[in-house]
Amino acid sequence: MGKIIVITGASSGFGKATAELLASKGHTVYGVSRRGGADGAIKQVQGNVRDAAQMRSIVAEIAEREGRIDVLINNAGMGIGGALELATPEEIDLQMGTNFMGCVNMCQAVLPVMRRQGYGKIINLSSIGGVMGLPYQGFYSASKFAIEGFSEALAAEVKVFGISVSMVEPGDFATGFTASRRNSEATLQDRSYGPIFRRSLSLIEKEENGGLKPEVLAKRIAHIVDCRRPAMRYVVANLEQWASVALKRIIPGRWMVNILKDYYKC
């Protein structure tokens, strides 16, 4: 039997690949994105995850139309590159508001529906940047660290209602995320940070553009959707990045800082 699935950020990248795969498997997929518009088998809904009231309205309409919501996939996100010292309040608000509060807003909108029906599945997109702090992507990492803590606490709170919470932690993927990253102009122009940031950014973009295809992640998410007892975390990355996540859990913190510093050439 097909599931009723809501996925955010469904107009491109991970979200689009995942929505298309799930729809091809016979699920009814509602894609929430700022673009909206027609998109084949995906029922696109225009909306901004930062707007909590708008998300409540969208979720309520879907629940009324379909009678239930089986799965929520919180995928919407964006990235801002730059030095933490020079980040503006507007940049911080945009980064945290989209990635973290967007996830919170969707969960708070969907949970009343799932509690009433006595079951549900929430899949939150984190990142290996939510496991380790990435230089010059610090507030992106902060937003994903926040999702990690939020998801762990949420899983404990809602298990009694038959609701599961899982996180997916992608490594580098070749998507439109790289081209759409917003880079801090203050950092680029700064005499101290600028040259280092440009060097690090060049490496970051090279790794992302040479990364895995979004269809790889889509298949893993589809597996979680079908899984009766999904795990809490799924690392989806190349072998080197997968190993770095495992290493982070066992080595002293200062060692990891030095590894990241050397890797990102900063």
C-alpha positions in Angstrom: 0.0 0.0 0.0 1.4 3.4 -1.0 2.3 5.9 1.7 1.4 9.5 2.0 4.7 11.3 2.1 5.6 15.0 2.7 9.1 16.1 1.7 10.6 19.6 1.9 13.0 21.0 -0.6 11.6 18.8 -3.3 12.3 21.0 -6.3 16.0 20.1 -6.7 18.9 18.0 -5.5 18.3 15.3 -2.9 14.7 16.3 -2.5 13.8 16.0 -6.2 15.6 12.7 -6.7 14.0 11.3 -3.5 10.5 12.5 -4.4 10.7 11.1 -7.9 11.9 7.7 -6.7 9.2 7.5 -4.0 6.5 8.5 -6.5 7.7 5.8 -8.9 7.3 3.3 -6.2 3.6 4.1 -5.9 3.7 6.5 -3.0 1.7 9.7 -2.9 4.4 12.4 -2.6 3.8 16.1 -1.6 6.8 18.2 -2.3 7.1 21.5 -0.4 9.4 24.0 -1.9 9.6 27.8 -2.5 9.3 27.2 -6.2 6.1 25.0 -6.2 4.6 24.4 -9.6 3.7 21.2 -11.5 6.3 18.4 -11.5 5.0 15.1 -12.9 3.8 12.6 -10.3 5.0 14.8 -7.4 2.3 17.1 -5.9 4.3 20.3 -5.5 3.2 22.8 -2.9 4.7 26.2 -2.7 5.8 27.3 0.7 8.8 28.4 2.8 9.7 26.1 5.7 10.8 29.2 7.7 7.2 30.2 7.9 5.7 28.1 10.7 2.1 29.2 10.2 2.3 28.5 6.5 3.7 25.0 7.2 0.9 24.3 9.6 -1.7 25.3 7.0 -0.1 23.2 4.3 0.2 20.1 6.5 -3.4 20.5 7.7 -4.7 20.7 4.1 -2.7 17.6 3.1 -4.0 15.6 6.2 -7.6 16.6 5.5 -7.3 15.7 1.8 -5.5 12.3 2.3 -6.8 11.4 5.8 -3.3 10.7 7.1 0.4 11.5 6.7 2.7 8.5 7.0 6.2 10.0 6.4 7.8 13.4 6.8 11.2 13.9 5.2 12.9 17.2 6.3 15.3 17.8 3.4 15.1 21.6 2.8 18.4 23.3 3.4 21.0 25.7 2.2 24.6 26.7 2.9 26.5 29.9 3.7 30.3 29.8 3.5 32.6 32.1 5.4 34.5 32.8 8.6 32.4 32.5 11.8 33.9 35.8 13.1 32.5 37.7 10.2 29.1 36.2 9.8 26.3 38.8 9.9 23.1 38.4 12.0 21.2 38.1 8.7 23.4 35.3 7.4 23.2 33.4 10.7 19.4 33.8 10.9 19.0 32.6 7.3 21.3 29.6 7.8 19.8 28.5 11.2 16.3 29.5 10.2 16.2 27.4 7.0 18.1 24.3 8.1 17.1 24.0 11.7 14.0 26.0 12.3 12.6 24.7 9.0 12.9 21.2 10.4 11.4 22.2 13.7 8.5 23.9 12.0 7.6 20.9 9.9 7.9 18.5 12.8 5.6 20.6 15.0 3.1 20.8 12.1 3.1 17.1 11.4 3.3 15.6 14.9 -0.3 16.3 15.9 -1.5 14.4 12.8 0.9 11.4 13.5 0.0 11.3 17.2 -3.8 11.1 16.4 -3.3 8.3 13.9 -0.9 6.5 16.3 2.0 6.0 13.9 4.4 7.9 11.6 7.9 8.2 10.4 10.1 11.3 10.5 13.4 11.4 8.5 15.6 14.4 9.1 18.5 15.3 6.8 21.6 16.0 8.8 25.1 15.8 7.4 28.5 14.6 8.3 28.8 18.4 9.0 26.4 17.7 11.8 28.9 15.2 13.3 32.0 17.4 13.0 32.4 21.1 12.7 33.5 22.0 9.1 35.9 25.0 8.8 34.3 27.9 6.9 31.0 26.2 7.0 30.6 26.7 10.7 27.0 27.8 10.9 26.0 25.2 8.4 27.5 22.6 10.8 25.8 24.3 13.7 22.4 24.0 12.0 23.0 20.3 11.4 24.4 19.7 15.0 21.1 21.3 16.2 19.1 18.8 14.0 21.1 15.9 15.6 20.3 17.0 19.2 16.7 17.9 18.3 16.2 14.5 16.6 17.6 12.5 19.4 15.3 14.2 22.0 12.3 14.0 19.6 12.8 10.3 19.1 12.6 9.7 22.8 9.5 11.8 23.2 7.4 10.4 20.4 8.3 6.7 20.5 5.4 6.1 22.8 3.0 7.4 20.1 4.3 4.9 17.5 6.4 7.5 15.7 10.0 6.8 14.7 12.7 9.5 14.0 15.8 8.8 11.8 18.6 11.0 10.6 20.5 10.7 7.3 24.0 12.1 7.3 25.3 12.6 3.8 28.8 13.3 2.8 29.8 15.1 -0.4 27.2 14.8 -3.2 27.2 16.4 -6.7 24.0 18.5 -6.5 23.0 22.1 -7.1 23.9 22.8 -3.4 27.4 23.8 -4.4 26.4 26.4 -7.0 23.7 27.8 -4.7 25.9 28.2 -1.7 26.1 31.8 -0.5 29.6 33.0 0.4 30.3 35.7 2.9 31.5 38.8 1.0 33.1 40.1 4.2 35.2 36.9 4.4 36.2 37.1 0.8 37.4 40.7 1.2 39.1 40.2 4.5 42.9 40.3 4.5 43.3 37.7 7.1 40.6 35.2 6.3 40.1 35.9 2.5 43.1 33.9 1.0 42.5 31.0 3.4 38.8 30.9 2.7 39.3 30.9 -1.1 41.8 28.0 -0.8 39.4 26.0 1.4 36.4 26.9 -0.8 38.2 25.6 -3.9 38.7 22.2 -2.2 35.2 22.1 -0.8 33.7 22.7 -4.2 36.0 20.2 -5.9 35.0 17.5 -3.4 31.3 18.2 -3.7 31.3 18.3 -7.5 33.1 15.0 -7.6 30.8 13.5 -5.0 28.1 10.8 -5.1 25.0 11.2 -7.2 21.8 12.3 -5.4 20.1 9.0 -6.5 22.4 7.2 -4.1 20.9 9.1 -1.2 17.4 8.8 -2.6 17.7 5.0 -2.6 18.8 5.0 1.1 15.8 7.2 2.1 13.4 5.0 0.1 14.8 2.1 2.1 14.1 3.9 5.4 10.6 4.7 4.2 10.0 1.0 3.7 11.9 -0.2 6.8 9.7 -1.5 9.7 12.3 -0.6 12.3 14.6 2.1 10.9 17.9 3.0 12.7 18.5 6.3 14.3 21.4 7.3 12.0 22.4 6.5 8.4 25.8 7.8 7.1 25.7 8.0 3.3 29.1 8.9 2.0 32.2 7.6 0.3 34.6 5.3 2.3 36.9 8.1 3.3 34.1 10.2 4.7 32.4 7.3 6.3 35.7 6.4 8.1 36.1 10.0 9.2 32.7 9.9 11.0 33.8 6.7 12.7 37.1 8.1 13.7 35.5 11.3 15.1 33.8 9.1 17.8 37.1 7.6 19.1 39.9 10.1 18.9 40.7 13.1 21.1 39.0 16.3 20.0 42.2 18.2 19.4 43.3 15.5 16.9 40.2 15.9 14.9 40.6 19.7 14.8 44.1 19.2 13.4 42.9 16.6 10.8 40.1 19.0 9.7 42.6 22.0 9.6 45.0 20.1 7.4 42.3 18.6 5.2 40.7 21.9 4.5 44.0 23.7 4.1 43.3 26.3 6.7 
